[in-house]
């Protein structure tokens, strides 16, 4: 059932107005009916009292003369008064002397004759009036009584009439009140209704151009004015916001264009750089090999024939040429990650791991390293590059071992959208400030006398992992060991 407080303002107003009018009418018609009935009753009583007084006066002589016939005759005058249904003349000794109507049997009178005022009992109006007697002898009674019994039918009829009038007035007035209420509610609820419709339109369409027409200057008029002013403000703000957004979009568009141009430039120069590194390292190999082999020839042929300094210089030159050759080879390997990389395909990491260890067999054997691994998954990758990554990481783990026998352990963790691989060792560890630097090409933390190498291994790993859309990083406790992590995302 719809609760009153949830009903529309229109229904509430109509209900309120009709209820108030109904209550006012009900109270006023009830007052009217009560007043009218009281008046009617009072006038009826006064009338009967007067009648009773007249009859009592007229009955005095018949009683004195002891003429029942004359007394009946007096009472017979009541025929003109239809409301009186019974009357009695009672002599001074309390005996019934005459009755009206004549042929009626005597009826028992109310035991209590009251205070002399007319009174209602058993559905009748009873009137007692003393009849003054003129006693001839001392001791004779000085008064008799006249008794009238009137039907209340007239009163009831009047009551019914009054009620009918009241009902008609109530019905007519209520109809008028309902019509008025419908009209009056329009004055209040129509502007509110308009406000509601406008608010709904704004909330569904977001159109702040809507305005509500004001028709009155009362509080609702003020409310509509304020509402319209608020809409104007919102509209202005909305327009400013839209302009702002347009400007922003233009700027973003501009920046995006600039960015994509820069990205294109970057990609082009990157490719050019890679091409250059590849071509340079490839083309440098030949003359370098020549320099290197002629230097070695010089060394072999003239060793001990020139002075000691010359031998030393030649030895430096041979060494430098060899180092340069290694670096150029490494550079070539680095640039080949992009230029010679194969399309990724499902690659069994167990297999790749085994191949990497096979390539490192001699070094593992020499260092007596203990290399273990957890079950490894199949990922989407270039198999030979994955072997290269494992090989570089395990190779470093063995190379940078500490005083203890090298222990290397690999595992793989599933994460949403990718696999995270880790290669852990118990080697010398890395200080945190070098965690980024070690992945840069030719960056080393040790001299070649301490640990051999050119500083290309981790740079190659990084390039391979990034080519697969992954990341590589290290966590390490200096002096305790390092763990290298890299991710291989699922096929995109
Ligand atoms: P290289 O081994 O030829 O020097 P890398 O690029 O493989 O080149 O490594 C770069 C540097 O990172 C190394 O010089 C070494 O200092 C450090 N490094 C790499 N792996 C480890 C490791 N497992 N433990 C400690 N240091 C490491």
Boltz pocket constraint, residues with backbone or C-beta under 6 A from the ligand:
constraints:
  - pocket:
      binder: B
      contacts: [[A, 392], [A, 393], [A, 396], [A, 397], [A, 398], [A, 400], [A, 425], [A, 427], [A, 428], [A, 429], [A, 430], [A, 438], [A, 439], [A, 440], [A, 443], [A, 444], [A, 445], [A, 446], [A, 452], [A, 453], [A, 454], [A, 455], [A, 456], [A, 457], [A, 458], [A, 459], [A, 482]]
      max_distance: 6.0
